[in-house]
């Protein structure tokens, strides 16, 4: 049987204080990875997505969570 492919949204954040680039998949809660370069972060999040999907399948959980990104306003002290 040929593997199925599916697209997932990934948020890639700029380097953190330690120089890592963080990648997160909002459709899979807790699915986060990182890398020293954007390419490495993306390769690592692909591995994390595969692992998350296997874990979800093994535990009978849905393979994704429908989510969306919205902008909100929050008052911030000056």
C-alpha positions as CSV (number, residue, x, y, z in Angstrom):
1,X,0.0,0.0,0.0
2,X,1.4,3.4,-1.0
3,X,1.7,6.0,1.8
4,X,-0.8,8.9,1.7
5,X,0.5,12.5,1.7
6,X,-1.2,15.4,3.4
7,X,-0.2,19.0,3.8
8,X,0.1,20.5,7.3
9,X,0.5,24.2,8.2
10,X,3.8,24.9,10.0
11,X,4.7,28.1,11.8
12,X,8.4,28.9,11.7
13,X,9.7,31.4,14.3
14,X,12.8,33.5,14.1
15,X,15.8,32.5,16.1
16,X,15.3,32.4,19.8
17,X,17.8,33.7,22.4
18,X,19.9,30.5,22.0
19,X,20.0,30.8,18.2
20,X,17.5,28.0,17.4
21,X,14.7,28.3,14.8
22,X,11.5,26.9,16.2
23,X,8.8,25.1,14.0
24,X,5.4,24.2,15.2
25,X,2.4,22.4,13.6
26,X,-0.8,24.0,14.9
27,X,-3.0,21.2,13.6
28,X,-1.2,18.7,16.0
29,X,-1.2,20.1,19.5
30,X,2.3,19.9,21.1
31,X,4.0,19.1,17.8
32,X,7.1,21.4,18.0
33,X,10.7,21.0,16.9
34,X,13.7,23.2,16.2
35,X,16.9,23.5,14.2
36,X,20.0,25.6,13.7
37,X,18.7,26.6,10.2
38,X,15.3,26.9,8.8
39,X,15.9,23.9,6.6
40,X,16.9,21.8,9.6
41,X,13.9,23.1,11.6
42,X,11.6,22.1,8.7
43,X,13.2,18.7,8.3
44,X,12.8,18.1,12.1
45,X,9.2,19.2,12.2
46,X,8.4,16.7,9.4
47,X,9.9,14.0,11.6
48,X,7.9,15.3,14.6
49,X,4.7,15.3,12.5
50,X,5.2,11.7,11.5
51,X,5.8,10.7,15.1
52,X,2.8,12.6,16.3
53,X,0.6,11.0,13.7
54,X,1.8,7.5,14.6
55,X,1.2,8.2,18.3
56,X,-2.3,9.6,17.6
57,X,-3.1,6.6,15.4
58,X,-1.8,4.1,18.0
59,X,-4.0,5.7,20.7
60,X,-7.1,6.1,18.5
61,X,-7.0,9.9,18.4
62,X,-8.0,12.0,15.4
63,X,-5.1,12.5,13.1
64,X,-5.5,16.3,13.2
65,X,-7.3,19.1,15.0
66,X,-9.1,21.7,12.9
67,X,-7.7,25.0,13.9
68,X,-7.3,28.5,12.5
69,X,-5.1,31.5,13.1
70,X,-6.8,34.8,14.1
71,X,-5.5,38.1,15.2
72,X,-6.5,39.5,18.6
73,X,-5.8,42.7,20.5
74,X,-4.4,42.7,24.0
75,X,-3.6,45.7,26.1
76,X,0.0,45.9,27.0
77,X,1.4,48.1,29.7
78,X,3.5,51.0,28.4
